[in-house]
Amino acid sequence: MSFDDSIQQLRNEQLARQSDTERFISVKTLFEQLKQRYPDQSYNALCLLALKKYRRSEHQPSLYWFRYESWYDTSPVAPYQLLDKHGAPNIGAPDYYPNAEAALRGVSDDVMNTDKLADCGFLRTEIADALGVPLDTARPETPMFEQNTLDLKAENLSLKEKIESLEKRLAAPIEKAETYAAKREEFLIAVIASLYDKNRLTSAKDLLPKAPELLRLVESKILLFWPAEGCFPMSEEQCLKNLREAISLLERDVTDLHQLRAEKRQMQKTRKLNIINQ
């Protein structure tokens, strides 16, 4: 057989298995779907009702067993002998449900937590007709545990609080210029707090950090200053520019902050007029 023939044979086997997945349904998946459809009922209650409906059905579906990636109508014990040549029980015989009623009776809350019922099942259409309930071809999603639900609720509550905090900040009635000034003030307060942090080792020989180093120092404590945002109140480039201006302030000819602010406003007005006149 050529390699191409082997691949085609493999494809045919894969298609057959896919078809089997749609044609058959394991007892485990059957009751998972019933539980999803009737969540207020226990597996024990669903088991009793299903067994009752099965016994009253005119055509009682046969049980199939899943092994070697396929479904078979012969039980797994067929290749074995129940008794050895001395009449003793054969320990090598696998554990299995011998018939449909045994498999249906085996359903319980404890057993559903294992895969024991995944290796036996029915033709989907036959068991659906016998029970009088539609069955999906897709396996239902695994029910979430209560603890997972509580964790998600706690996470959603935390996110909701953060969103509300951010919305309050954004809704604050602050003018554009005041907003920028407030952000700059926040940043400078953070710089001072970082610089004089008692946990920061300093000595008489230490030099004050340069602007980029100071920016990284503040960044290392960013969650302490802005826990909701988790970032600077403005871009890193603007923070760095403000730092450099503050550090070099005393080296300038003009150190009057009010005068510098007035000059900056005048420059902004001139820039706007130039844009309008263009």
N, C-alpha and C positions, 0 to 999 in steps of 0.2 A: 504494500500500500504506500503510495506516494505521500509526501508531506501535505500536499493540497487535499488529498483524500482524507487524511487524518484530521485536518482542520475542519473539513466539511462534516465529518462524522461528529466532531466535538460540537459544532454549531447545532447539528440536529439534536444532540443530547441536551444542549442548553435550552433549545426551544421546547423540547419535550418537558423539561423540568419547569420552565416558565408556564407551560400549559397546565401542568399538574398543580402549580401554585394557585391557579384560578379555579381549577376543577375541584380541588380538595380543600378541606378546612380541618385543622387539628382541633381536638377537643379543648385544648387550652385557648386557642384563638376564638373558638365558638363561644366560650363562656366569657371571655374578655369583651367580646362584642355585645353579648347579652347584658353584662354588667354596665357597659357604657350606655346601653339603651335604657336600662332600668337601674340607675345608680342608687336608688333607695332600697334595693333588695340585696340581701347577702348572697354569697355564692351558694351557701347551703340551701337557701330558699329557691334559688334558680335551679339548682340541681334536682330538687324534689319535683318541681313543676315540669322540668324538661324530661325527667324519667317517666312521669305520669303521661305526658303527651306522647312520648316515644312508644309506650306500651299500648296506647289506644290507637296508634296509627295503623291504617290498613296495610301499608307497606313499610315495614321496619327496616331502615337503612342498615347495610352491613358495615362492620368496622374495618378500616384499612390501617396498615402499619407503615410507618415511614422509616426507611433505612437505605443506606447507600445512595442518598440524594434522590430517592424516588419513593412512590407509594405502591404498596403491594397488598393483595387480598389474602395472602398467607401470613400466619402469625410468625413472629420471630423465633418461636420455639420449634418450628418445623424442622430446621436443620439439626436439632438436638434430640436426644432421647431424654424423656423425663426421668427414667430410671436407668441405672447402669446395668451391666451384665449380672451383677449380684443382687439386683432388686432394690438397691439403695438410691435415694434421690440424687439426681445429677446436679452437682453444685454449679456446673458450667452453664446450665440453662438460664437465660437472661430474665430479668424482672420485667413483666409486661402485663397489660390488661388483656385477658383472653377473648372478651367479646364486648359488644356495644354497651350492654347494661352494666357490666363491670366498670367500663370506662366512665359512664355517666354517674354511677354511684360513687366513683372515686373523687369527684369534684368536691373540694372544701376550701376554706380560706387558707389553710396551711399548704395544701397541695398546689394551689394556684401560684404560690410564691416560688415554685420550682418549675422545671421543664419536663416533669414526668409525663404530663398529658400532651406534650408537644409531639410525641412520636406515634400517636394514634389519632385517627380522625374519620371523617365521612366525606362522601361526595357532597359538595356544597348544596346542590339543588335538592338532593334527596332529604338531607337533614333539615333544610329550610322548609320543605313541604311538610315534613313530619311534625315539626314544631309550630308551623304556621307563622313564621317570622322571617323577614328579609334579612339577608346576610351580605355584608360588603366583601368585595374581593380584596380590599386593602386591609392590612393589619391595623387595628386601632392603635392610637397613641397610648403609651404607657401612662396610667394615671399618675399625677403628681402627688408626692407625699405631702402630708400636712406641713411638715417642717419646711419644705421647699416653698410652699405657699406663704408661710409666715415670713420667710426670708425675703421673698419678693415684695410683700406688703411693706416690710420695714424699709427696703431699698426705695420703693416708690414714695414713701412718706418722706424720706431724707431728700430725695430729688425734688419733691414738691416744695419743701421748705427752702431749698437753695434757689429754686426758680422764683418763689415769692420774695425772697430777700433781694434778688437781682432786679425784679420788677419794681420794688419799692425804691431802689437806688435810681433806676432809670426814670421813674415817674417824679422824682424830686424836682420842684420848680426852681431850677438854677439856670441862669443865663449862660450863653455859650462861653463868654470870657470868664465868668465865675467858675464854670465847670472846669475849664483848663487850669485856672489858678488853684482850685481845690485839689485837682489831681496832682499838680506839681507840688503842692504843699504836703499831700499825703506821701509822695515819693521822698521828699526831703526829710520828713519826719522818720520815714523808714531808714533812710541813710544814716541819720544821726543815731537812731536806736541800734543799728547794726554796728556802727563805728565804736560805740561806747558799751557794747554788750560785755557784761562782766565775765562771761565765759570765754571771751576772746583773749588769748594770751598776748600781752604786750610787754615791752621793756623800754628802757630809756634809749636803746640803740635802734629801736624800730623806726622805720620811716613811714609816713602816711602813704597809704596805697594810692596808686594812680587811678584815673577815672575808670578804665576797664576792670581793674581789680576790685574797686569799690562796687561796681555794678554786679559783679559775680558774687560778692559778699552779700549784697541785698537779695540777690536771686536765691541764694542758699536758704534764706529765711522767708521766702515769698509766701509760703502757706500760713505763716504766723501773722503777716500783715494783711493779706487779701485771701482768706480761706475760701470764700465763695467763688471768686474769679479764678484763683490759681495762677495769676499772671500779673505783670506790671499794669498800672492804670493807663499807661500810654506805651507806644512802641519802644523797643530797646534803643533804637537810634535816637529818639527824642530824649529818653532818659539819659543816655550817654552825653548828648549835647548839653542838657541842663547841668549835668555834673561838671563838665569841662568849663562851662561858663561860671559856675559857682567857685570852682577851684582856682581859676585864674582871675577872679574878680579884683583882688587887691593888686594885681599887676597892671591893671588898667589905669588910664588917666582919670576916668570918671568912675567913682565907686558909689555914688548916690543912687540907691535902688529906685527911688521915685523918678529921678531924672532918666535913668536907663529905661524904665517902664514907659515913660512919656515918649522917649525917642523911638522905642519899638512900635508904639501905637502910631506915631507919625509915619514911620516907614511902611506900616501896613496900609494906612490910608493912601499914601502916595502910590503904593503898588496897585491898589484897587483902582485909583483914578487912571493910572497908566493903562490898565487892562480895559477900562471903559472907553477911553479915548482911542484905543487902537481900532 
